[in-house]
């Protein structure tokens, strides 16, 4: 380790704290803009004003924020624990279906068939409402189901997988197979969840018209608060002793296992927490987008979420948010300008990031600063005291010294 004087030590210590401070300031500023400024401009700025934010923009950004929460759940598994899950969109969709069932029952007789049953049940000839649909007349039961249903699925699947010490690519394949199997079930008309068309045509949520701008604005604010709360929770979790253990499991699980820790329990806990986070994002996604169907849980959707995290920068929390918003904004533009080239653009972007920018977008400022910062000049070595020559060789000989 090189010798450092006090000034260098203090300066390097301060430089080590700057990124955390900048991150906190950036998060607070972004939260104020997203949660306070944009909804205020939508509600109070006149439509002809240059500062007005349209209802379409609020709805679109609400969808991006839901995707950002989903990306954080992927990063909590992949970036911090080393578990590449290709099934996070399954939990995202389960949360969406749980709230979507409540929204379908709130339509009442305002559907096309003017029946108490949802329209797809009337079309398919259901004689009465299935028993597992009945409790979803209650909003609070549906809200609880958003949490406990995906949590139970993740707990059962994770317990079986981690108890068998399945890891690496095998875990990824298993989560992908679970997602694919679930999507096949939800595509079936006799599974009582709308089949291929899914759940749609929502009208009311807790007594408010879901199609009104004020309701959409409220849902957007709730999504922003969810994103902020998820970021704060994951930040606290990853910076605690548990977070250090997460990274140890990611870097060398065998060493942690030989140290006496039950790594399967830690991985199971993270897996369940990430599933619940993804489900909460899906629950807020559904009333803003207006539909939920099995295509949202297919494996390719989960792969897209992995790309968001990789592009933004995994293992950073801020990176997945940036990646989710950036990639989906690019998708919105590319599918209009070049609809046949979007998958090629997405694949090329992923390859470029993996090969030339492994730290993601969030690492660009650090790379630029490292390139332009002048290297510190090394301290000059301490002068070596000269050896005095003696005219009398007997004074420097060992024999004379011993005598």
N, C-alpha and C positions, 0 to 999 in steps of 0.2 A: 504494500500500500504506500503511495507516495506521501512525502511529508507535506503537510498543509499548515500554513500559518492561520492565526485566528480570523483574519479578514476573509480568507478563502473558505474556511469552514462555515462562517456565518452566511456568506453569500450563497454557498451551495445549499445550505439548509433552507434559506429563503426561496431559492429557485425550486427546491423540492416541494414547497407548499403552494407555489403560485398556481399550478394546474387545478388543485382542489378548490382554491378560492375562485378562480375563473369559472370553474364548473358550477359552483354554487350560485355565483352571480348570474351566469347564463341561464341556469334553471329558473331562478326567481324571475328574471326578465321575461323569459319565454312563457312562464306560467301566467304572468300578468297580461301579456299580449293575447295569449290563447283563451284564457278563461274570462278576462275582464274586457279588454279592448275590442276584440272582434265581435263578441255578442252585443256590446254597447253600440258599436257602429252599425250593426244590423238592426237594432231596435230603435235607435234614436236618430241616426243620420238620415236625412231625406233621400229618397230613391234617386233623385237627379244629381245628388252630390257626388263628388269624386271620392269621398271618404266612405260612401255607403258600401256595406258588405251584403251581397245578395243572399236570399234564402238558399239558393242552390249552392253557393260557396260554403255556407255554414253546414249544410247537409253533407257536402263532399269532404270538408275538413273533419267533420265528425266521424266519417268512415275511416279517414286516414288515422285518426287518433285511436280508434278501435284496433286497427292493424298495428299501431305502435305498441299497444299493451300486449297484443299477441306476440310481437317480436321480443318484448322483454321476457315473456315466459319461455320462449325458445332459448334466449341467451342465458337465462338462469340455469337451464339444463346444460346447454352445449358449451357456452363460454366459460362458466364458472365450475361446472361439475364434470364436464367431459362426456356428457350423455347426449348424443346426437339423436333426438327424437324426430321421427318423420310422421308423427301422428298428433301433433298439437292441434291441428285443425279439427280433429275429432272432438276434442273437449270444447273448442270454440263453437262448434256446431251444436253440441249437446246443450250448452248454455243458451244458445239461440233458440233451440227447439223448446226448452223449458219455458222461457218467457213467451215464445210464439204460441204455445198452447193456450196460455192465459189470454193473449191478444185475440186469438181465434174465437174463444168463448165470449169475449166482450162484443163481438159483432152482433150477436143475438139474431133478431129477425130482419136485420138490415142487409143480409146477404141476398144473392140473386134468387135463391129458392124460398126466401122468407120463412126459414125454419130455424128452430133453436139449435139444430145440429149445424156444424160447419158445412160449407157448400160441398166440399169434396166427399164428405160422408153421405150427404144426400145423393150425390151423383153415383156413388158406388153402392148405394142401397143399404146403408147401415140402418137397422131398425131403431137403435137407441145409442146414446152416448156410451162409449166403452168405459168400464169402471175406472181405469187408470187416468181417464181424463177428468173425472168428476171433481177431484180436489183442486184442479187448476182454475176453478171459478174464483178462488182466493188469490189475490195478488201476492200476499205474504207467503203462501205456500209455494207459489211459482218462484218467488225470489229465493226461498230456501232451497228449492229444487235446483236452481242454478248453481248452488254451491255443493250440495251433498250428492247429487247424482254423478257429476263428473268426478268428484272426489272419491266416491265409492268405486267407480270404474277404474280410476287410476290406482287406488289402493289395492284392489284385487289383482289387477294386471301387474303392477309393480312388485307386489309381494311375491307372486309366482316367478317373475323374471329375475328379481334380485336374489331371491332365495336360491335359485338355481345358478347364481353367479354368471348370468348372461351379461355380456358387456361388448363394447366395441361395435363392429359392423353387424354382429348378430342381434344386438339390441335394436339397432336402426331398422333392420329387416323385420323384426317382430312388430315394432310399432307401426311400420308401414302396412304389414299384413293385417293388423288389428283395424287400422283405418279403412283399408279396402273392404274387409269383411263387413264392417259396420255400414259403409256406404251402400253395399249390395243389399243389406237388410232394409235400409231406409228407402231404397228405390222401389221396394215391393209395395203394391197398393194395399195388401192385407196386413201390413205392419202398423196401420192406423195413424200414420204421420203424413199423409198426403202423397205418398209415392214420389214420382218424378217431379211433380209440380210443387211439392212441399207445402208450406204454410204462407199465405199471402192475404192481401186485401184487408189489412188491419185498419181499425177505425178509432178505437178508444184505448187509453191506458190510464188507469186510476181516475177515470171520469173526465179526462181531457182528450180532445180530438187530436189524434196523433198526426193528422195532416195539417194542422195549423202551424204557422211560423213560430208562435210563442212556445208551443210544445216541442217543436224541433230544436228551438234554441235552448230550452231547458234540458233536453236530452244531450245536446252538444256540451253544455256546461258540466253535466254529470259525467260525461266521457272524459272531459279535461281533468276533472277532479279525480276520477279513477286513475288516469294516467299519472297524475302527480302523486297520488297515494301509493300506487304500485312502485313508482320509482323510489319514493322515500323508504318503503318497506324493504325493497331489494337492496337499496344502498345500505341500510342498517344491517340487513342480514349478511351481506357480503363483507362488511367491514368488521363484523364481530368475530369471536373465536370460531363460531360455526363457519363463517366464510373462509377463514384460513384452512379449516378442515376440508371445505369444499374444494379449494384449489389443490390441497394435498392429494385428495382422491383423484382429481383430474390429472395431476402430474405423475403420481405413482401410487396407485391404489394398493399395490402389494405391500409397500412400506407401511402405509397407514394400517392395513390389516394386521401386519405382524407387530405393530405397536400396541395392539390390544383394542382397537376401535372396531365397532360393528359397522362397517362401511355400508352394508346393505340397508340398515335402518336410516342412515343419513341420506342415501340416495332415494330411498322410498319417500322420505319426508319432502325432499326437494321436488320429486316427481309429482306428488299430490298437490303441493303448493302451486307449482307451475300450471297444473291442470285447472285448478280453481281460478287462477288469474286469467287463463285463456277463456274459460267459460264466462267470466264476468264481462270480458270484452265482447264475446259473442252475444250476450244478453242485451247489451246496449247497441250492438250493431244492427240487430233485427228491426227494431222500431224505426231506426233512421233510414235504413235501406228499403224496408217494406216487404221483405221476403226472406225466407230461409228454406233451402232445399238441399238434397243430398250432395249436390255438386260442390258445396262448400266444404265437405269433409273428405273429398277424394285426395289421394296421396299427392297429386301435383300441387294442390294448394299448400300442403305442408312443406313441400320442397320450395315453393316460392317464399315462404316465411324464413326458411333457412338462408335463402339468397339475400333477403333484406338484412338479416343479421350480419352476414359475411360482408356485404357491401358497406354497411354502416360501420362495422368494427365490433367483433364479438369480444365479450369479456370487459365491456366498458359501460353498459347500461345506456349511456347517451348515444352510442353508436347504433344500436338497434332502432331507436326512435328516429334518428336521422335517416337510416337506411329504409325503414318502412315508409316514411313520408316521401322520400326522394324517389324510390322505385315506383311507388304507386302513382305519384304525380307524373313521372315519366311514362308510365303505362297509360294513364288517361290521355296524354298527348299523343303517344305513338299509336294507340289503337284508333285514333281519329285520322292522323296523318298517314301512317303506314300500317294499316290493320293486318297485313299479311306478314309483316316482318317483326312483330313484337317478340315472339319467342326467340328469334335469332338475336335480336338486340339484348334480350335478357341473358341468354347463354353467353354471348360475347362479353357482356359486362361482368358476369361472374368469373369467366376465365381471366380477364384482365386484372380483376381484383386479386384473385388467387395467385397469379404469377408476379404481378408488379406492385400490388398494394395490399399485402397480406393484413395490414392493420386496419384497412377500411378507410372510409372517408374521414373518420374522426382522427386518423393519424396524419393527415395532410399538413395541418399547421405545425406539428412537431417536426415533420420532415423538412418543411420550408425553413423553420428556425434553425434546425441543425445544419442546413446547407449554408445559410447566410451568416451564422454566428462564427466569429473568429475563434479559432482554438486558443485556449489559454496557454500562455507561455509557461513552460516548466520552470520551477524554482532552480536557481543555480546551485550546484552541489557545494557542500561545505568545504572550505579550503583544508587541505591535508597539511598538518604541521611538518615542516621540513626536518629531515634527519641531519643532525649536526655531525660533521666529520671530525674525527679526533686524530691529532698527529701522533699520539702514542698508542700503538695497537694493543698494548697490554691493558689499557684502561677499558677497552671494549671486548676483550676476550673473556670467555666463560671462566677460564682458570683464574684470571685476576679478580673477576667478580666473586667467585666462590671464596677466594682467599681474603 
